[in-house]
């Protein structure tokens, strides 16, 4: 089969996958509309207040009665309030689908009780989260799991979580770095390629009830075909017409915004869980707690990264990829089919991004901006490792993941990504070529 036939075949696969994603929002809406509600047709927010304690590392929860919970509009106008019952819950009826702020009155807590996280005494419920008539909110009091752990155990747990995140970032970053190395294109839509993988996995695993062991490889192939489609339909055409890299970069920004809004329209604003491996119990590996699912995805990520490194280092095609990344004109002069290599890189980048989307969806659930949330961490990783270097992306992504999770030991969790972006700035100032990158004379 010739190159055109291969591209046409890939195009058919991607169009089918895209049509499936388009059906996702419709099917989810039908499911939500047809599902009966046991609590009536009125709109309500059910708030629960639970005291959490840890017995031998196992969390136990006890409902707290008589706690006041208030609901207000986004502008602060009071709507309704109530007290929790014996089961620790209160049902608060709201007049319409809108954005509400649910606040727990900490002064009404029993003596000696306090929220685990003082910053989470209020929860904002966006209007588009009312996919059903009832929205549930839970407030936890008591001691956090890490509060009773030693400092060494906390550090060990964060390092382990960072290694998990780093492996996913590294896997997603390789394709981004290779595309930059072979074409010079900085692809700001790469995060949406990660999201594409997560959403196709959700469609196959949840909507069509196909086990993840079967739907996972299909999703990876669809991700690779999606990468081929972007190259064939947009960027290869722009390159042939002589459009500059800066203009193509602007195109990737617009493509990212468009895809993100398409995902939001079809998928909705709330995150959703994959069906398989959703209920897991932590394995205790010394001071580290990890679920069998997360341990498996970490091992698979490491195996995939080692396989990619081995392919680039020892295979003939992998050497051709590295040659094109180093100097595309010289590689073309030696007889390498650079167009075929670029297509291969786009396919591999899409497949790796889709794999990262599956693993991230298992870890953090699937959402319309799951990939865009990782995008700047990926850029920080490939900048640290060396722009255009696949090996640099592996090392840089791993280091950034560990740094992000361990940073939460000294900064608020909401700001844990900020130190990674500081790394991006510092590296660009002190060593622009990164750890494995080569300095080049310009001009």
N, C-alpha and C positions, 0 to 999 in steps of 0.2 A: 504494500500500500504506500503511495507517495505521500509527500508532506501535506499536500492539499487534502487528500483523503483523510489523513490522520487528524488534521485540524477540523475538518467537517464533522468527523465522528465525535471529537471532543466537544464541538459546539452543540451537537445534538444532546450529548450527555448533560452539559451545563444548562441548556434551555429546559430540559426535563427537570433538573434539580431546582432551577429558578421557579418554574411553574409550581413545583411542589412547595417551595417556600411561600409562594403567593397563596396557595390553598391553606397554609398553616393558620393564618389569622382567621380566615373564614371558618375553618373547621373548629378552631378553638372557640370562636364566638357561638357557633351552633351548639357546641357541647355545653358552654356556660348558660346559653339561653334555655336549653332543653332540660338542664339539671334541676330537679325540684329542690326547693329550699324548705327545710323543716321548721324554720323560724319565721315563716310568713313572707309576704311580699314587700314589707316595709324595709327601708334602708336603715341599717343599724351598725354601730361600732361596738364590738364586744371586747371589753378591756379586762385583763386578768392580772392579778398581783400575786406573785408566788415567792415564797421564801426558799432560797436554794442553799443547800448544805452539801458538803462532800464527806461521805463515809467511805474510807479506804479507797479514795479516788473516784468513787461512783456518786454522781449527783442525785440527790433526793430533793423533792419539792413539796412544800406545804402551803396550801392556800391561806391568804390573809384576809380576814373579814373586817368590814367597816372602814375601808380606805376610800377617800374621796377622789374621783376621777372626773376631770372637766374636759369638755369639748368646745373649741372656739373656731371661728373662721380664720382664714389666713390673715385677715386684717385685725384680729384680736377681739372680735365681737363674740360674746358668750352665746353658746347655742344650747347646751344641756349639760347637766352633771348628775352624778349618782354615787352611791356607796356600794362597795363590793359585798356580796353575800357570803354565805358559809363556804361556798365552793371557790371563793376568791375572785369571782367574775361579776361584772355588771354590764347590762345591755343598755346602750344609749342610742335612742332612735334619733336620726337626723332627717331634716326635711327634704334634702335633695342631694344629688351627686355633685360634690364640690370638693375643694381642698380644705381639710380640717387639721387642726392641731390638737392632739390628745395629750393632756398634761396630768400627771399624778401629783396630788397635793401631799408633799412630803411631811407636812405638819400633822397630817392625819394618820401617819404610820404609827404602829404600836411603839412603846418605849424600847429603845435599844435596836430598833430595826432601821436600816438605811439602804438606799439603792446601791447595787454593786458598782454601777457606773453613774456618778452624780450628773454627768452630762446627758444621760439618756432618760431624764425625767419627763421629756416631751418627745412625741413622735408625730411627724407630719405625714398625713395620708393624702396623696395626690388624687385628683379627680379621676384620672384614668386607671387608678388601682381598684375602683369599684367595678370589677368585672363580674362580681356576684353581689347580692344584696347585703351581705354581711362581711365586714372587715374586722379581723382580730388583731389585737395588740396585747403584748405581754410585757409586764414590768417585773424585774427580778430584784429581790432584796437578799441580803446575806453577804457572805464572803466569796470573793472570786476564787477560782481554782488555784490560780498562781499565787494568791496571797499567802497561802500556807507553805508554798514551795520555797526552797532555798534559792539564793541568787544564782548559784551554779546550775541548778536544775532549770531555772527560768531561761538562762542563757543557752543551755543545751537545747531546750525545746524550740527557742527562737531560731537557732542555727539550723536545726532540722527542718523547720518550716521554711526557712530561707533557701535551703538546698532544694526543697521541692519546688518552690516558686522559681528559683534560678534555672532549674532544668527546663521548665516550661518556657520561660523567657528565652533561654538559649535556643530551644528548638524552633520557636517562632522567629527568632532573630536571624537564623542562618539564611533563610530564603530572602529576607529583606536585604541582608548584606551581600548575598550573591547577585541579586538583581542590580544593586548599586555597582558592584564590581564589574559586571559584564556589560551593563548599558549606561552607567553613570546616572541612572534615575533614582531620585529619592522618593520612595513611594509612601505617601502619607495615607493611602488607602489600605495598607497592609493590615492594619488593625481590623478592618471590616472583612478581610479574608479569614481572620481568626474567628470573628463572629459568625461568618458564613458556615464554618465547620461546626460550631456549636449548635446553630439552628437546624442544619440538616440532620445532625445527630438527634436533636429533640424531635424533629418531625418523624424520623424513622423509628426511634425508640419509644416515644410516648404516643404520638398520634396513630402510627401504623403498627405499634406493638411488636416491632422487630427487635430481637435481642441485640444488645450492644456488640456482642462478639461477631455478629453478622453485619449489623448496620455500621459498625465502626470502619471496617475496610472500605465499604461503599462510600461512606462520608469522605474518607481520605482521597479516594479516586475522584469524587465530585469536586473536592477542593483543588486538586491538581488540574482538573479540566477547567475550573473557574479561573485559575491563573492563566492557562492557555488562552481562554476567551478574552481576558483583559489585554493580553499581549497582542493577539491577532486582531481584535476589534478596535483597539484604541492606540496603544503605544507603538506597535510596529508600524502602523499607518502614519502616525505622527512623525516617526523617525525618517520614514521614506520620503516624507514631504519636506524634510529639513527643518522641522519645528525644533527649537532649542530646548535644552534640558530645563532651563528655568520655566519656560512656558509649560512643559510637561509636568513639572512639579506642581504648578498651579492647577493643572488638570487633575492631578491626584488628590489635591485638597478638595476640589469640588466634587470629585467622585466619592470621596470619603463622606462628605456631608450628605450627598444624595443617598448613598447606600444606608447610612445610619438612619435617615428618616424613613426610608422604605422599610427597614427592619422594625422601626418603632411602629409604623402604621400597621404592618402585618402581624407583628408579634405582641405588641403591647408594651407598656412601660415596666411591668413587674417582672422580676426574675422567676424562672420556672425550673423545676428539678427534673433531671433524667430519671426514668423509672428504675433502671438497674442500679444495684449497689447503693441505694439511697439510705438504707438503715445499716449502720456499721457500728461496731463496738471497738474502742481503742485497744490496740496491742501495747503492752508496756515493755519497751526495750530499754531497760535501765531507767534513766531519768526522762526518757523521751516517750511520749504517747503518740501513736499514729494508727490510723485505721488500715485494715488490709487493702482497701481500695486505693488509698493514697500511697501505700507502700508499693503496690503493684504498678500504679501509674509512674511512680518515680523510677522504678527499675526499668520499665518499658521506655521511659524518656531517655535514660542513660544508655540503654541498648541502641535506641534509634540514633542518638548523637554519635556513639562510637561507630555505628554502621556508616553514617554519613562521612565521618572523618576518614574511615578506612576506604570508602569509595573514592573520596577526593584524593587520597594519598597514593593509592595503589592501582586503581583501575585506569584504563586508557582514556575513557571518557572523562573521568574525574580529573586527570592531568590536563585534558583539553579545557575543562572548565576553569582550572586554575590559570592556564595559559591565557585564556580570553580575559580573565579578571586582571591579570598583570598588564597585558598590552594587546588589545583587540586587533589592532592593525598588524602587529608582528605575527600574532596567531593566525590571522587570515592569510598572510604572506607565506606561512609554512604549510598551507593546505588544509587547515582546520575549517570545517563548515561552521562559521560563527553564528549564522542564523539558527541552525539546528541546536547549537549549544545554548543560545538565548532562550529558545522555546523550552528546552529541557530544564533550564534554571527556573523559568516561570512555573512550569509544572511542579517541579520539586518544591519551590517556595510555597505554592498554593497547598500542596499536600501536607507539608510540614506545619503550615499555619492551621489547616483544618484539624490535624492531629492535636496541636496545642489547644484548639477550641474545644475538642472533645474532653481532654484532660482537665482544662480549666472549668468546663461545664460540670464535670463530676465533682470538682473541688468546691466551686463557688456558685453553682447553678448557672443557667443560661439566661443571658439578658441582651438587650439590643445594643448595648455599648460595652460589652465585656472585652472586646478586642481593642477598642479605642482607649479603654482604661490602661491597657498594657503598652500602648504604642510608644509613649515617651520613655518607658522603662526599656523597651527594645532599642530605641535610639541611643539611650544612655549606655546600654550594653555594647552595641556595635561601635560606638564612639570610643568607649574605654578599650575595647579589644583591638580596634583598628578598622576604619571604614573600608569596606570591600573585601575584608579578610574573613573567610568562613571560620577558620580556627579562632580568630579574634572574637567573632560573635559568640562562639561556644564559651570561651573563657569569660568575656565581658558580661554576657547575660547571666551566667552562673554567679559571678561576683556581685552584680547588682541585686539579684534576688536575695542573696544572703544579707547584703547590706540593708536592704529595705526592711526585712523582718527584724533584724537585730536592732535597727534604729528605733523601733517601737519600744525598746527598753528605756530609752532616754527622752523620746519625744512623744506627744500624743499620737494615738493610733491613726487619727485622721490626717496627720502630717508625715506619716512614715515614708511616703514617696518623695517628699521634698529633698532629703539628703541625696537620693539618687540623681536628682536633677542638679544638685550642687556638684556632684561628681562630673556630670556632663559639662558644666561650665569650667570647672577647674582643669579637666583634661584638655578641653579646647584651648585653654590659655597656656598651659605648661607643656603639653605634649599633644599637639593636634593630630598626629598620625596614630595615636593610641599605642597600646602595649606591643602588638605584633605588626602594626602598620609601618610602612617605609616612608621616611621623609623624602620629599621630592622638591626639586627646584622649579619655581614657577616664573615664567617670563624669560 
